[in-house]
Amino acid sequence: MTPPVMTKRFAQMGEVIIGAGLLLVIGMILLPLPPVLLDILLVFHIGISLVVMLVTLYVRESVQFSIFPSLLLMVTLFRLGLNVACSRAILTKGTQAADLINAFGGFVVSGNYVVGLVIFVILVIIQFIVITNGAQRVAEVAARFTLDAMPGKQMSIDADLNAGVITEQEARAKREEIEKEADFYGSMDGSARFIRGDAIAAIIIILVNIVGGFVIGVVQLGMSLQEALQTYILLTIGVGIAMQIPALLISTSAGVIVSRVASSEEHLGKDISSQVLKQPQALVIAAALLFVFLFVPALPKFPFLVITLSTGGIAYIVQSATKKAEAVQREQDEKEARLQRKPENVMNLLKVDPVELEIGYGLIPLVNPEQGGTLLDRVSLIRRQLALDLGVVVPPVRIRDNVQLAPNEYVIKIKGIDAAKKNVQLNHYLAINPGKIKGAIQGIPGSEPVFNLPGVWIMETQRRKAEMSGYTVVDIPTVISTHLSEMIKQHAPDILTRQDTKNLIENLKKDYPALVEELVPQLMSVGDIQKVLKGLLNEKVPIRDLVTICENLADHARVTKNIDALIEESRMALGNHICKQFVSAEGTLYVATLAPGLEQVLTEKVNAQSEAEQMFFEPEFIKKLLGSVTHAMEAMLKRGHQPVILAAPQIRLTLRRLIERSLPNVAVLSYREIPTDQQVKVLARVEMST
């Protein structure tokens, strides 16, 4: 690796080199160059072409060599200037133009200008018809599809960000990478046309040089027709070949870089060798077929024998290495099996994990990093995101395979109990219809597991089409991780233990020792604080602001030990945090209120609570209440707002408990939880005849 200091110095020199290079090109066009300098520039041209070619082979992704389009233009401009300088030297100095030109014109084509002309034409055909056209077409298609896929990729990034799979910084980096990719292929689409124009210019320059050299040789220098043709055609062909070899390397580099498939591990050379050598059977069959050609009488034996032995030898070496690796793996598996047969500690079986994710054997690659699995990393991101959103430290999620499940099935367990079960389609993507798309897409019908949105499982080849149609396309790890995140949020009260509560308090004590010493254990025990926190989490109230919660408890625990009352007081202290979840984009809180008659009935029940151990409501009353609340909430949802009921503080908890089983997603707020400066607008009223 190049040292950072040296890299910085070369970067600073780059600005000077670019400016000097432009001046050099102008000088080559306008001024005659001495033979030595011309030889140096020709060799430099070959060298820079080799460097560019090798760099394109070693990059893992095309965008890692994002300067290639600009570099291609500069190298093409340099070659055109060098072409002009060489043409001037040939026409003015003849065989004294440059040693490298004489070498290509004499040694490379054996002094035969007909052979040289044929070789030049072949090189031009290869570059112009095969490589240049192919690279231009690939660049054009890649640019078109990259631009078409940008909206879908942006939506996928937004979906991962909203699900907590990636952070804001990672999302920004992914967006920048997509923009760079689009810019790169767009630039390559235009730069590939420079290669095509350069090939056409090379042909025209050759013809002009031959005609000009023939006229100068015969008319000005008095050469014979044969001597003029022999001299100037050889020199012109020498220049043409000296120019076409670097041009061929640059054209090949352009074709390689636009057709490069991104690899997360190795460069092109290692990818080719590893992927080809993964199939030794192909080498064995090829060696056998080549061996058959040895018995054809008219064919030469030695070349076929050499290639047959080489191919067979490589196949033997690869198969031997594969068998050795399999033997080592079997030995390791047997060792692990022996260890598993040892008497185990049965006490470990009594432990119940707070959160488990069991998967069928078909989904094992999702959790295996060696097979490209990313589910483990996403689970770690979920724990981090939930700590920020809810203030709860989620315990590590145990992921295990279960042979009793279907191959593509997974189960989320909370404290050993199945909380959710879902089937996915391996090697597919879930295309979710946001509700506004009328056109259907071919695939396996499915649904999004969290909100039960309709979707279709599609192959990777259909992904771009689905994104362009407006579908939100997510992969299987995103589906599972999003489902897991929502289930943990839903069961956060069940996951929070006394030990977790104690850890939160101990962490708070580091910064607020006076607060913790006053509250625990003089006023409240760890168990009582746990009950308050679970009550808040049960209504999806974040407990991250533990300082405010504990200060509020320290103030009111002196007056009452009633957990429900302490929960309500804590909610009032966290009013800003609670309301922020339901405030619209323009800053308005849209709510439904209770009719005066219904509010009076609930108030009377609450006031009479002290006379009985438990409040009692008639089933018919509860049924009517749920129907009225459902009607009011549907009216809010139709207008595009979250369902929120605003009630008096003394009946808020009672109302919440009456509707929470049937309508768990309806939030119930009290007047005291609304900040004084918060704008509130009533959209519906819960009315019911009693």
N, C-alpha and C positions, 0 to 999 in steps of 0.2 A: 504493500500500500504506500502511496506517495505521502511523505511527511507533510503535515499541515502547513509548515513554514514554506516548504518548496512549492506546494500547491498555490499558496497565496502569492508567492513571487511570480510564478508562471501566469497567474490570473492577471496580475498587474502588467506583466509584459505583453499580455494578449492584446490590450488596447493599442499598444505601439505597433505590434506585429500586423494587425489588421490594416492600420493606416499605411504602414510601409508596403504591405502587399498591394494595396490599391495603386500606390504610386509606381510600384514595379510593373504592374499590368499596363499602365499608361506608358511607361518607359519602353516596354517591349514592343508596344504598337508603334511608337513614334521614332525610337532611336535604334540604330544598328547595334547588335551585341557582339562582343568578341567570342570566338569559338569556345574558350574555356568556360565562360559564364553561361553560354548556351548549353554546354554539356551538364553543368551543375544544375541548371533549372530543369533540364529533362529528367535527370536522376531524382531531383526533388519531387517532380511531378509523379514519378513512379512510386516514390517512397510514401508520399502523403496519401496516395490511392490505396496502397497496401495497409496503412494505418487505419484508414476509414473502414476498409473491408473487415479487418480483424476486430475493430471495435463493435461493428454490427453483429459479429458472431458471438461476442462475449456478453453483450447486454442481455438481461433477462426479460425486459419489457421494452417495447418500442419507444415509450415516452422517456426512458432513461437516456436516450440519445436524442433529446428534443431539438438540439441545434442542427440536426442532420439536414433539414430542408435549406437552411441558410448556408450551411457549409457546402452543400451540393451546388448551390448557385455560385459561391465564390470559387470553388474548384473548377466549375465549368467556365467561368469568366477567365480564370488563370490559363486554362487550356487553350481557349480561343486566342488570348494574347500571345501565348507561346507558339501557337500555329502561325500567327502573323510574323513573329520574329524568325521562325525557322524558314518560312517561305521567302522572306527577304534575304536571309543568309544563303539559301540555295541559289536563288536567281542572281545574286551579286558575287558570290565567292565559289560557287560550284562545289567541287569535292573538298574544298578547304572550309566548308561551312561549320562542321562540328564532327568530332571523332565518333560520337554516339550515332549520329545519322549515318555515317559511312558504315559503321558496324552493323546496324539494322539493315541497311541497303545491300551490304555485301555478304557478311557471314550468315545472317539469319535466313536469307533467301538464296544463299549460295551464288550470288552474283547474277541470277537469272531474273530479269525484270518481269517476265511473264509469270513465273512462280510467285514473285512478290505481289504482283497485281491480284492474282487469284487468292492468296492468303489475306490480303487486305479486304477484298470483297467479302470473303467468308466471315472475317471479324465484324465487318459492318453489318452483314446480314444477321449474324447472331445477336449483336447488340440492338439493332434497329427493329427487327421483326420479332425476335423472341423475347429478350429480356426487357427492353424498353416498353414494348406494348403491354407485356404482362404486368410489369411493375406499375405502369400508368393505370391499367384497369383495376388492379387490386387496390391501389391507393384511392381511386375514385369510388369503388364500392365500399371500402372501409370508411371513408369520410361520410358517405351517405348514411350507412347504417349506424355509425357512431352518433351522428347528429340526430337521427330518428330515435335512437334509444335513450337520449339524454333525459327526457321527461320521466320515463319509467325508472331510470336509475336514481333520479332525484327523489322520486316518491318512495323508493325502497329505502334510501338513506333516511328520509323523514320518518318512515315507519320504524326503522331500527332505533332512531333517536327517541321517538315517543315511547317505545317499549322499554327503553333503558338499556338496550343491548350495547349501544355505543354512547360515548360522551359527546358534548358539543364540539370539543376540539377535534375528535376523531371524525365527526360528521363534516366539519369544515374542511379537514384534510381530504376526505373522500370527494367532496364537491370540487375542490381544486384539482384533484387528480382527473376527474371526469372532464373538466374544462380543458386541462392540458392535453388530454387524449384527443378531444375534438379539434383543438387548435392544431395539434401535430398532424393528424390525418388530413385536415383541410389544407395545411401547407404542403404536405406531400403530394396531394392531388395536383397542385399547381406546379410544384418543383419537378415532378416527373416529366412535365412537358419540356423543360429545359434540356433534359437528356435526349429527348426525341429531336429537338431542334439542333442540338450539338452533333448528333449523328448525321443529319442532313447537311449541316455545314461542313463536316469532314469530307463528305463525298465531293461537294462543290469545290472545296479548297484543293483537293487532289487533282481534279480535272483542270482547274485554273493553273496550278503549278506545272502540270505536264505540258499544257499548251504554251504557257509563258516560257518555260525552260527550253522547249523545242525551238521557239522563235528566237530566243537569245542565242542558243547554241549554233543555229544554222545561219542566222542573219548577222549577228554581231560578232560571234567568235569564229565563224567560218568552219564549223564542224560539219562532218558528213551527216546524212540523215540517220544512219545506223548508230554513229557515235553519239549524236545528240540524244537519240532515244535511250541508248544504253546508259548514258550518264545521268540525265535529268529524271528519267522515270525511276531509276534505282534510288536516287536521292529522295525523290518525292515519296516513293513507297516506303523508304526507311523512316521518313518523318511520319507518314501515315500510321505505320505499325507502332512506332514509338508513342504516338498519341492514342491509338486505339486500345492498346493493352491497359493503360490506366483508366481509359474511358470505360472499358469492359468491366474492370474491377469496381468502379463507382456505380455503374448500372446494376451490377450484381448486388452490391451493397444496398441499393435502393430497393431491389426486389426482395432481399432477405428481410430488411427492417419493416417493410409494410406487410409482409406475410408472416411475421414472427408471432407465434402464439405465446402469450405471457406464461412464464414458468415461475413458480414460487420457490424453486430450489436451485436450479443450475442454469448454465448458459447453453447455447444451441449445440455446441459440440458434445457436451456431456449428455444432453437430452437425447441426441441422435444415437450415441453409442449405447446408452442405458436402455432405451426403448427398443432398439433393434436387437440387442443381445438378450433381451428378455424372452425372445422366442427362438431358442436354439434349434427347435424342430425345423424351422424354415431354412436354417443354414445346412442342416443335415440333408434335407430334400434337395437343396440347390447343389450341394456337393455330389449327390448321387446322380442328378441329371447331367452335371458337367462331366462326370466319369463316363457316362454313356457315350458322349461325343468323342471319346478317345477311340472308339471302335468304328468311327466313320472313316473310310479309307482316304478321302480327299482332304481331310482337315489336318492341320499341323498338330502333332502330339504334344510337344513340349509346353506350349502356353496353357493348353487345357490341363495338363498334368500339374503344373505349378499352381494354377488357380484352384483346382480340385483339392490338392493337398492343403493349401492355405485355408480354404473354407472349411474343410473337414477338421483341420487342427483347431481352428477357432471354436467350432461347434463342440469339439471334445473338451476343450478347456472350460467353456461356459457351462456345459453339463456337469463336469466334475465339481466346479465351484458351487453350482446349485445343489448338487447332492450333499456336499460337505456342509453347506448352510442348513439344509433340511435335517441332517443328522445332528448338528449342534442344537437346532430348535427342538427336535424330539428328545434329546437328552435333557434339555432344560425343562421341557414339559413333564417328563418323567420325574425329575427332581422336585418340581413343584407338587406333583401328585403325591409323592412320598411324604412331603411335608404336610400336605393336607390330611393324609391318613393318620397322622399322629393324634393322640388324644387331645382334644381341644378343651378350652376353658368354657364350660357350659354357662358360666355366669355371664359371659358376653352375649349369650342369646337372649338374656332377660332384658337387655336394653331396648328401648323403643326410641327410634330416631324421630325428632320433631318433624322433619320434612324428608320425604323419600321420593325418588323418581325411579320407577321400575320400567324397563324397556324390553321389548321383544328382541330376539336375537338378530332380526333384520336391521335394527337401528343401532347396533353396536358400533358401526363405523362412525356414527355421529359423535361418539365420545372418545374415539381413538385418535389422538393427535397424529400418529404415524400415517393414518389414512385420510388426513385432512379434516378430522372432526373438530368442530369449534364449540360444541355444546358446553364443555367444562368451562371454557373461558367466559361464555355468555352467562352461565350461572354465577360466576364470580362477579360479573358486572351487575347482575340482578341484586345480589346482596348489598353491593355498594349503593345502588340507586335507591333501594328500599330504606337504607339507613338515612339517606338524604330526604326522602319523601315522608317517611313515617316516624323517623327517629328511633327505630327498632333495629337492634343488631340481630339479624336472622342467623340462626345456627347453620353450620355447613350442611349442604344438601347432599344426602347420600344417593348416589346413582348406581344402580345395579341391574343386571339382566335377569329376566325371569322367563324360564322356558315354558311356563304355563300360559304365558300370554301369546297372542298371535304375533307373527313375525314383525308386523308394522304397527303394533299397538303399544301404548305407554299408559302408565297409571301414576297419578300423583297421590301420595299418601300423606296425611297429617296425623302424626302420633299413631302410626300403624293402621289407620282407617282410610279406606279408599275415599278420596275427595273428588276425584275426576278421572275419567277414562276416555281415551280417544284413539282413533285409528288414523294413520297418515299413509301416504303413498310414497314409498322410497324412490329416490331419483326423480321426483316430481317437484313442481312448484305449485303453491296454492294461489290461484288468481281470484281475488276477492272483488266482488261487484259492489262499488260504493253506493249503489242504488239508482244511479242516473244513466246506466248503460243499458241500451235496449238490445244491441247485437249480442248473440251468443257465441261462445268459443267452444271448440271441441275439446273434450276431456272427460275425466271421471268426476261426477258430482260429489261435492263435499261442502263443508261449512267451516267458518272461522270459529274456533272453540270457545273464545271468551264471550263475544257478543252474538254468536250464532248467526253471523252474516252469511248469506249464500256465497258459495265459491265453487271453483272447478280446479281439479288437480290436472296440471298440464305438464308436458315434457319441456325440457330446456330449449328445444328448437322453437317452441311456440312462445317463449317468454317475451321476446321483443315485440311480437305481434300483439300480445295481450297488453303490454305496457303502452303501446301506441294507441290501443283502443280505449284506454282509460282505466283498465283494471289495476288494482294494487297487487303486485306480485311479490310474494315472500317465500323464502325457502323453509325447509322443515325445521332446522334449528331455531329460526325466528318464531315459527308457530309454537313450538314446544316451550321455548323460553318465555314468550309472552303469556302463554297459558299458565305456566308455573308462577310467574310474577303476580298475576291476578289472583291465583288461588292463595298465595302467601298473604297478599293484602287482605283477602276475604277472611282468612283464618288467623290473622295476626294476634287477636286476643287469646286464642288457644295456644299459640306458640310461645307467648311471653310467660316465662316461669319466674318463680321467686328469685332463683339464682341470677337470671337475666336482670331482674329489677335491682338486685343488690349490686350487680356490676355497673349498672347505669348510675346508681347513687354513689358508688365509690369513685367513678370517673368524675361525677359532678363535684365531689368533695375536694378534688385536687384544686379547683378554682374557687369554690364557694364553701369553705370549711365551716364558717359560722352558720350558714343556712342549714346544712346537713346536720350539724351537731344540735341545733335547736329542734329540728323536726324528728330525727331518728336517734334514739327510740323514745324520747320523752313524750312526744305527742302522737306519733303513729309508728306502727311496726312496718317492716318490709312487706309483710303480707297485705296490710291495709293499703299501702301505696300501690302495690301490684293490682289490687282490685280497682282502684281509681284509674290506673293506666289502662287496664283491660276495658273498663267502661268507656273510656274515651276512644280507644281503638275500635270498639264494637260499632261505633258510629263514624268510623273512618276519620277521626280527628287526629292529626299528627301530634306526637308527643316529643318532638325534637326539642321544643322550647321547654326543657325540663326545669329550667330555673324559674320561669313564671309559674309552672304548675306547683312546684314545691313551695315557693313563697306564698302562693294562694292557700295551699294546704296548711302551712304554718300559721296563717292568719285565722282560718276557720276551724281547724281541728280543735282549738281551745273551746269552741262553742258547741260543736256537735261531732259525734262519732259516726253519724249516719253516712254510709258510703254513697248512697244516691244523692244526698244533699251536697256532699263534697265534690261529686262528679259534676253536678250542675254549676257549682261555684267555679270549678276549674274551666268549664266551658265558657262561662262569662268572661273569665280572665283571658281566654284564648279567642275571644270573639273576632278579632281581626283575621286570625289565621283561618277560622272556620268560614267566615263570609267570603274570603278571597277565593275559595273553591267554587263558589256559585255565582260570583259577580260576572256579568257579561263583558264583552270586549269594550263597550262604551262606558262601563263603570256603573251600570244599574243592576240592582238585585231584584229579580222578578220572583214574586211569591204568590201563593194562594193563602187565604185567611179562613178562619172558622166563622160560621154564622153565630150571632150572639146566643141563640137558643142552645146550640150544641156546646158552645164554650161554657155556658152556665151549668149544663148537665155534668160536664167533666169536672168543673170546679167544685160542684157539690159532692161528687164522688171522692175527690181528693181531700176535701175538708173533713169528710166523714171517715177517712182512712184510719184515724187514730182510735176510732171506736171498734174497729175490727182488725184482725190480724192480716187480712188480705182483701183487696178490693174485688168486688164481684160485678161482672157485667153480663147481662142476658145475652145469649147467643144471637137472638134476633137483632139486638142493638148493635152488636159487633158486625153482623152481616150488613146491615144498612150503612154503618159507618164506612166499612171497606168499600162498598159500592159508591158512596158519595166521594170518597177520597180518590178512587180510581177515575171517576168521571172528571173531577177537577184536574188531576194530573195529566190525563189524556189531552185536555184542552191546552195545558201548558206545553206539552210535547209537540202538539200540532203547530204551535207558534215558534218552535225551535228553541225552547228554554228547558233547563233542568227542572225536574219536579221538586219544589221546595214549599213546605208549609210553615207559616209564621203563626206562632201560638203564644199565649200568655206563659210566663215563666213557671207558674205553679202547676200547669197541666202539660207542659212540654214533654216530660219524661213519660207520663201516663199515656199520652197520645202515641208517642213513639213505640211503646211496648205493645199497644193494641194493634198497630199496623205492620210491625217489623217482620213478622213471619210471612205475611202475604205480599207486602210491598217493601222489600229490603232496600231498594234503591231510592226510596223517597226520603229526603232529608227533612227533619223537623227542627226548626230554629225558634228560639224565644226572642221576645222584644229586647231583652237585656243583652243579648249576644250581638246585636246590630250596632256598629259604631255610630255615633251621633252625626257624623258627616256623610254617612252612606246614603245614597239615593235609592229609595225602595219604590217599586211599582207593583200594584196588585193586579194580577191577571185573571184570577178565578176565586171562587168562594166555595167552601165545603158546607153544603146545606143538607139538613136531614130532619125530617119530622120525627118527633119522639112521642 
